[in-house]
Amino acid sequence: MTEALRSCWPLLVGIGLMMLGNGLQGSLLGVRANIEGFPTAITGLIMSGYYVGFLFGSVVTPKILESVGHVRVFAALASLASTAALVHAVFPDPYIWVIFRIFTGFSFAGLYIVSESWLNDTATNETRGSILSIYMIITFGGMAGGQFLLNSSDPGGYQLFIVVSVLVSLALIPTALTASPMPSMEAPDKLGIRKLYKISPLGVVGVIIVGITQGAFFAMAAVYGGLIGLTVGQISFFISLSVIGGALMQLPIGKLSDIIDRRKVLMLTAAVTAVAAIAMYNVEGLSNKLWFMGFSVIFGGFCMPLYSLCLAHTNDHLEPNQMVAASSGLIFLNGVGAIIGPTAVSVLMSTFGPSVFFLFMAGACTSIFAFALYRMTVSRSVPLDDQAILLPCLYGPV
């Protein structure tokens, strides 16, 4: 384990810097869109652009990696993400933001793929789970830390966009100077979406709805916070506490799902997320935000592990040679859901008011619960001895 960390620590440092910038930029754009007076529906379209680019990047990057290698791809994508952040500051126009939000999503999808394939190649079967757990802690920690940086300057100015650009650019340094050998990239076998659904209907439906839920949250939480009257500081705490909750609960929920029927854990996790979302809807108007912040930890703690649970449930039904292709298909479907989520919730917020935000989350998670319950009535569970061990989800938070 120590030897593996020695070889991959520069990459982990780069990932931490990269996620600080990504976490800051997502919330900054939501707050700045409110300041600029963009309509909520237009803001939703802007934030959905990230996931359009993410979807495209997840398909294109593996092909580029085969030709150019990890370091060059990482450097090129980090430079593109750094440039895109500055363009947002120079041109506060919603249509330009949509375009460069797509570039940002494309860049970060590629950066995730480069980082994770590199880590997987560095790790052995004995160290992979530990290294990926450290990776997820750094990823979530960077996302949470980025929210606190929102308080370091006026979001109505250009300084925070420069901070995003600097952080992403700094991520290049440790990665470009690493002496670790580059991993080889092989094109994965294909597994069609229709066949994947036949193998695991709950896994496929689950990752789409999780994409809708988490995509809407990460894209529109800052907009929602501004519309209900939260200060910039309160918005940063609200989002960071949700992410920290997700980091804390990822491992306990995963371990629980390894020892009992994974579908029951998925149902329980979705149900608690829905209840926490309804609680946040009920307390959002209170002047004392302590309850709101407390429930945000619970909401994030149970919402963030849902993708890992769906991925592990799908893996329970796969042959070992199908897992890479299935993971690629699930990432694609999760990205489709993440495109739908911000657009749908922004339209609902424009029509019915910002309070519908957490009702939307509750409805989405209730549908996961209901579909899992239905699947339990028509199919048997996988024997516990045959369940795949749940590892932290790859490709980072959407």
C-alpha positions in Angstrom: 0.0 0.0 0.0 2.8 2.4 0.9 4.7 1.6 -2.3 1.5 2.2 -4.3 0.9 5.6 -2.7 4.5 6.6 -3.3 4.0 6.1 -7.1 0.6 7.7 -7.4 0.8 10.6 -4.8 1.5 13.3 -7.5 -1.6 12.2 -9.3 -3.7 12.4 -6.1 -2.4 15.9 -5.4 -3.3 16.9 -8.9 -6.8 15.4 -8.4 -7.2 17.4 -5.2 -6.4 20.7 -6.8 -8.6 19.9 -9.8 -11.6 19.1 -7.6 -11.1 22.3 -5.6 -11.4 24.2 -8.8 -14.4 22.2 -10.0 -16.2 22.4 -6.7 -15.8 26.2 -6.6 -16.7 26.7 -10.3 -20.0 24.8 -10.1 -21.3 26.9 -7.1 -19.8 30.1 -8.4 -21.7 29.9 -11.7 -25.0 29.3 -9.9 -24.5 32.3 -7.6 -23.2 34.5 -10.4 -26.1 33.6 -12.7 -28.5 34.9 -10.0 -26.4 38.1 -9.7 -26.5 38.6 -13.5 -30.3 38.1 -13.4 -30.4 35.0 -15.7 -33.8 33.3 -15.8 -33.8 30.1 -13.7 -34.6 28.0 -16.8 -31.7 29.5 -18.7 -29.4 28.8 -15.7 -30.6 25.2 -15.7 -29.7 25.0 -19.4 -26.2 26.4 -18.7 -25.6 23.9 -15.9 -26.8 21.0 -18.0 -24.1 21.9 -20.6 -21.5 20.5 -18.2 -23.2 17.0 -18.4 -23.5 17.2 -22.2 -19.8 17.8 -22.4 -19.2 15.1 -19.7 -21.1 12.6 -21.8 -19.2 13.4 -24.9 -15.9 13.4 -23.1 -16.5 10.0 -21.5 -16.9 8.5 -25.0 -14.1 10.4 -26.8 -11.3 10.4 -24.2 -10.5 6.6 -24.2 -10.0 6.8 -28.0 -7.6 9.8 -27.6 -5.7 8.1 -24.8 -4.9 5.2 -27.1 -3.1 7.5 -29.5 -1.4 10.2 -27.3 -1.0 8.9 -23.7 -2.1 9.9 -20.3 0.2 12.9 -19.5 -0.5 14.7 -22.7 -4.2 14.2 -22.5 -4.3 15.3 -18.9 -2.3 18.4 -19.8 -4.5 19.3 -22.8 -7.7 18.8 -20.9 -6.6 20.7 -17.8 -5.5 23.6 -20.1 -8.9 23.6 -21.7 -10.8 23.6 -18.4 -8.5 26.4 -17.1 -9.3 28.5 -20.2 -13.0 27.8 -20.0 -13.1 29.2 -16.5 -11.6 32.5 -17.5 -14.0 32.9 -20.5 -16.9 32.8 -18.1 -15.5 35.8 -16.3 -14.7 37.8 -19.5 -18.1 37.1 -21.2 -21.0 36.9 -18.7 -23.4 35.9 -21.4 -25.7 32.9 -20.9 -25.2 31.5 -24.4 -21.4 31.8 -24.3 -21.6 30.1 -20.8 -23.5 27.2 -22.3 -20.8 26.6 -24.8 -17.9 26.8 -22.4 -19.8 24.8 -19.8 -19.8 22.0 -22.3 -16.1 22.4 -22.8 -15.7 22.2 -19.0 -17.7 19.0 -18.7 -15.8 17.5 -21.6 -12.5 18.4 -19.9 -13.4 17.0 -16.5 -14.8 13.7 -17.9 -11.5 13.2 -19.6 -9.5 14.2 -16.5 -11.5 11.7 -14.4 -10.9 8.9 -16.9 -7.1 9.6 -17.1 -6.8 9.8 -13.3 -8.8 6.6 -12.6 -7.3 4.4 -15.3 -3.9 5.6 -14.0 -4.8 4.7 -10.4 -6.2 1.3 -11.5 -3.1 0.5 -13.3 -0.9 1.5 -10.4 -2.9 -0.5 -7.8 -2.8 -4.3 -7.3 -5.9 -6.4 -6.4 -4.7 -6.1 -2.7 -4.5 -2.3 -2.7 -7.1 -1.2 -5.3 -10.0 -0.8 -2.8 -7.9 1.3 -0.4 -6.4 3.5 -3.2 -9.8 4.1 -4.7 -11.2 4.9 -1.3 -8.5 7.5 -0.8 -9.2 8.8 -4.3 -12.9 9.3 -3.4 -12.1 11.0 -0.1 -9.8 13.4 -2.0 -12.5 13.9 -4.6 -15.3 14.7 -2.2 -12.9 16.7 0.0 -11.9 18.8 -2.9 -15.5 19.4 -3.9 -16.4 20.4 -0.3 -13.3 22.6 0.0 -14.2 24.4 -3.2 -17.5 25.5 -1.6 -15.6 27.3 1.2 -13.5 29.2 -1.4 -16.7 30.8 -2.6 -16.4 33.1 0.5 -12.9 34.2 -0.3 -14.0 37.0 -2.8 -17.0 38.7 -4.3 -18.7 36.3 -6.7 -19.9 39.3 -8.7 -16.3 40.0 -9.7 -13.7 38.1 -11.8 -11.3 37.0 -9.0 -12.9 33.7 -8.2 -12.9 32.7 -11.8 -9.1 33.3 -11.8 -8.8 31.2 -8.7 -10.6 28.3 -10.5 -8.2 28.7 -13.5 -5.2 28.8 -11.2 -6.2 25.6 -9.3 -6.9 23.6 -12.4 -3.6 24.8 -13.9 -1.7 23.9 -10.8 -3.1 20.4 -11.0 -0.9 20.0 -14.1 2.4 20.4 -12.2 2.6 17.2 -10.1 1.1 15.1 -12.8 3.4 16.3 -15.6 6.5 15.8 -13.4 5.6 12.3 -12.2 8.1 9.5 -13.0 5.5 6.8 -12.7 5.1 4.6 -15.8 2.1 5.3 -18.0 -0.7 2.7 -18.1 -1.7 1.0 -21.3 -5.2 1.7 -22.7 -7.2 -1.0 -24.4 -10.6 -0.4 -26.0 -13.3 -2.2 -23.9 -15.6 -4.8 -25.2 -19.0 -3.5 -26.2 -22.2 -4.2 -24.3 -25.4 -2.6 -25.7 -27.8 -0.7 -23.4 -30.7 -3.0 -24.3 -28.7 -6.1 -23.3 -27.5 -4.3 -20.1 -31.2 -3.6 -19.2 -32.0 -7.3 -19.7 -29.1 -8.2 -17.4 -30.0 -5.6 -14.6 -33.2 -3.5 -15.1 -32.8 -2.0 -11.6 -29.2 -1.1 -12.3 -30.0 0.7 -15.5 -33.1 2.5 -14.3 -31.4 3.3 -11.0 -28.3 5.0 -12.6 -30.5 7.2 -14.8 -32.6 8.4 -11.9 -29.5 8.9 -9.8 -28.0 11.0 -12.6 -31.2 13.1 -12.7 -31.1 13.6 -8.9 -27.4 14.3 -8.5 -27.1 16.2 -11.7 -29.9 18.5 -10.6 -28.4 18.9 -7.1 -24.8 19.8 -8.1 -26.0 22.0 -11.0 -28.8 23.9 -9.3 -28.2 23.8 -5.5 -26.4 27.2 -5.5 -29.2 28.7 -7.6 -31.8 27.3 -5.3 -29.9 28.6 -2.2 -29.8 32.1 -3.7 -33.5 32.0 -4.6 -34.6 31.1 -1.0 -32.5 33.9 0.4 -29.4 32.1 1.7 -26.2 34.1 1.9 -23.1 33.1 -0.1 -21.6 31.7 3.1 -24.7 29.7 3.8 -24.8 28.4 0.3 -21.2 27.2 0.5 -21.9 25.5 3.9 -25.1 23.9 2.6 -23.4 22.3 -0.5 -20.2 21.4 1.3 -22.0 19.7 4.2 -24.0 17.6 1.6 -20.7 16.5 0.0 -19.1 15.8 3.3 -22.1 13.6 4.3 -21.6 11.7 1.1 -17.9 11.1 1.8 -18.7 9.9 5.4 -21.4 7.5 4.4 -19.9 6.0 1.2 -18.0 3.2 3.0 -20.6 2.2 5.8 -23.4 1.9 3.2 -21.1 0.0 0.9 -20.1 -2.4 3.6 -23.7 -2.9 4.6 -24.7 -3.8 1.0 -21.9 -6.4 0.9 -23.5 -8.4 3.8 -27.3 -8.2 3.1 -29.4 -8.1 -0.1 -28.1 -5.1 -2.0 -31.6 -4.2 -3.3 -32.8 -3.7 0.3 -29.9 -1.3 1.0 -30.6 0.6 -2.2 -34.3 0.9 -1.1 -33.4 2.0 2.4 -30.8 4.6 1.1 -33.3 6.0 -1.5 -36.0 6.2 1.2 -33.8 8.0 3.7 -32.7 10.4 0.9 -36.4 11.1 0.0 -37.3 11.7 3.7 -34.3 14.0 4.2 -35.3 16.0 1.1 -38.9 16.4 2.4 -37.5 17.5 5.7 -35.3 20.2 4.0 -38.4 21.4 2.1 -40.2 21.8 5.4 -37.4 23.7 7.2 -36.1 25.9 4.4 -38.2 28.8 5.5 -37.0 28.8 9.1 -34.8 31.8 10.1 -32.5 29.5 12.1 -30.7 27.4 9.4 -29.3 24.9 11.8 -32.0 22.3 11.0 -31.6 23.0 7.3 -27.8 22.4 7.5 -28.2 19.3 9.6 -30.6 17.7 7.1 -28.3 18.6 4.3 -25.6 16.2 5.8 -28.2 13.4 5.9 -29.4 14.1 2.4 -25.9 14.1 1.0 -24.9 11.1 3.1 -27.5 8.9 1.6 -27.9 10.5 -1.9 -24.2 10.3 -2.9 -23.7 6.5 -2.5 -26.7 5.7 -4.7 -24.6 5.4 -7.8 -22.1 3.0 -6.2 -25.0 0.8 -5.1 -26.6 0.7 -8.6 -23.2 -0.1 -10.1 -22.5 -2.9 -7.6 -26.0 -4.3 -8.1 -25.4 -4.5 -11.8 -22.0 -6.1 -11.3 -23.6 -8.8 -9.3 -25.3 -10.0 -12.5 -22.3 -9.8 -14.8 -19.5 -12.0 -16.0 -16.0 -10.6 -15.2 -15.3 -9.9 -18.9 -18.5 -7.8 -19.1 -17.8 -5.4 -16.2 -15.7 -2.8 -18.1 -18.2 -2.5 -20.9 -21.1 -2.4 -18.4 -19.4 0.4 -16.4 -19.0 2.4 -19.6 -22.7 2.0 -20.4 -23.8 2.9 -16.9 -21.6 6.0 -17.0 -23.3 7.0 -20.3 -26.8 6.5 -18.8 -25.9 8.4 -15.7 -24.7 11.2 -17.9 -28.0 11.2 -19.8 -29.9 11.5 -16.5 -27.5 14.3 -15.4 -28.4 16.3 -18.5 -32.1 15.9 -17.9 -32.0 16.7 -14.2 -30.9 20.4 -14.1 -33.1 21.3 -17.1 -36.2 19.6 -15.6 -35.8 21.1 -12.1 -35.0 24.6 -13.4 -38.3 24.6 -15.4 -40.2 23.4 -12.4 -38.6 26.0 -10.2 -39.5 28.7 -12.7 -43.1 27.5 -12.8 -43.8 26.6 -9.2 -41.1 28.5 -7.2 -37.7 27.4 -5.8 -39.2 25.3 -3.0 -40.0 22.6 -5.5 -36.2 21.8 -5.7 -36.2 19.3 -2.8 -39.7 17.9 -3.7 -38.2 17.0 -7.1 -35.3 15.2 -5.2 -37.8 13.4 -3.0 -39.9 12.3 -6.0 -36.9 11.0 -7.9 -35.6 9.0 -4.9 -39.1 7.6 -4.2 -39.2 6.3 -7.8 -35.9 4.4 -7.2 -37.5 2.9 -4.0 -40.7 1.9 -5.9 -38.8 0.3 -8.8 -36.5 -1.6 -6.5 -39.6 -2.9 -4.6 -41.2 -4.0 -7.8 -38.0 -5.8 -8.9 -37.9 -7.7 -5.6 -41.4 -9.0 -6.4 -40.4 -10.4 -9.8 -36.8 -11.6 -9.4 -34.7 -13.4 -6.7 -31.8 -11.8 -5.0 -28.2 -12.7 -5.8 -26.8 -15.1 -3.1 -24.5 -13.1 -0.8 -21.5 -15.2 -1.7 -21.9 -14.2 -5.3 -22.3 -10.5 -4.7 -19.4 -8.4 -6.1 -17.5 -6.4 -3.4 -18.6 -2.8 -3.7 -15.7 -0.4 -4.5 -16.0 3.4 -4.5 -17.7 4.6 -7.7 -15.4 5.7 -10.6 -15.5 8.9 -12.7 -16.1 11.0 -9.6 -19.3 12.8 -8.6 -21.4 14.1 -11.5 
